[in-house]
Amino acid sequence: MIATIPGRFVGDAAGLQRLFAAEGRDYVPWWSPEVREMFLAEPAGDPIEVLRSRGITHMVFHRTAFTQQFLERTGVLARLDGRIRGVLANDQFVVFELLPAH
């Protein structure tokens, strides 16, 4: 199913890099400098628009309390409020589309 979703992905699961690479897809981990805007206390601009300008259109989250707590603690969850749409889920992961500002 991931193969049918266009764009680049960012997420918290290092193991997914191999899966995406095997499908010829790009997967950027959260710890990459390319996505640091999501985690800055005071981003210079709209972090979602920065990611989208780099072709990153989707996020993959683990379905764990730890992931949710991390996103809440770093302020990312608040930045995503109203800016994501669920597109795919299974028992371990959920995929969200990063929506452009309106």
Secondary structure, DSSP 8 states (H G I E B T S, - for coil): -GGGS-SEEEES-TTHHHHHHHTT--EEETTSGGGGGGG-SS-SS-HHHHHHHTTEEEEEEESSHHHHHHHHHTTHHHHHTTTEEEEEE-SSEEEEEE----
